[in-house]
Each structure stands twice: as C-alpha cells, then as structure tokens.
Amino acid sequence: MSNKGKKVSIETGEAGKGSTEIPESANTEELEERALSVFSSDRNEDITALIFCLITTFLVLLFTKWL
C-alpha cells in the first residue's frame, strides 16, 4: 500500500480556527520552522512599531514644551 494519499489531521486550536490536514509524508520540522518564523517576524514588527511610537511621543513632548 502507498502512503501518498494518507493525511494526518492536526488540531490548530482557536487561533487556527479548528484543524487542518497535511500529507503524512510532509516534513513536519520544516512546517514548524516556517510557523515559528512567522511569529518571530510579527514580534520584530511589533517592537519596531513600539520604538517608532516612543520616539514620536518623545519628540512631540519635547517640541510642545519648547513652543
């Protein structure tokens, strides 16, 4: 028998809206690395946005005090 058609169901929880099916022969380590890289990218974007907000707030407070 061939395992090519066989699928594995993975529970993704509330954030993933239920479950998903992947082929049994899929490289799960590669899928995990891709998922973690997405979370890492979102975290970096959040930190960058926070830094820009803090700099902008500091500049606004600085110039409103001087003017």
NORKA-V449715 format. One record per residue. N is the residue number from 0. PSI is psi as a letter, one per 30 degrees, with the letter a starting at -180 (NA if undefined). OMEGA is omega in whole degrees, -180 to 180 (* if undefined). Layout:
# NORKA-V449715
n->{N	N}
psi->{PSI	PSI}
omega->{OMEGA	OMEGA}
This chain:
# NORKA-V449715
n->{0	1	2	3	4	5	6	7	8	9	10	11	12	13	14	15	16	17	18	19	20	21	22	23	24	25	26	27	28	29	30	31	32	33	34	35	36	37	38	39	40	41	42	43	44	45	46	47	48	49	50	51	52	53	54	55	56	57	58	59	60	61	62	63	64	65	66}
psi->{k	k	g	e	f	k	l	k	k	k	k	f	a	e	e	g	h	b	l	l	k	l	k	f	g	k	j	f	e	e	e	e	e	e	e	e	e	e	e	e	e	e	e	e	e	e	e	e	e	e	e	e	e	e	e	e	e	e	e	e	e	e	e	f	e	f	NA}
omega->{-179	179	-176	-177	-176	180	178	179	-179	178	-177	178	-177	-178	-179	178	174	-178	179	180	177	176	-179	-178	-178	178	-175	178	179	178	178	179	179	180	-180	179	177	179	179	180	178	-180	179	178	179	180	178	179	179	179	178	178	180	178	180	179	179	-180	178	179	-180	-178	178	177	-178	-177	*}
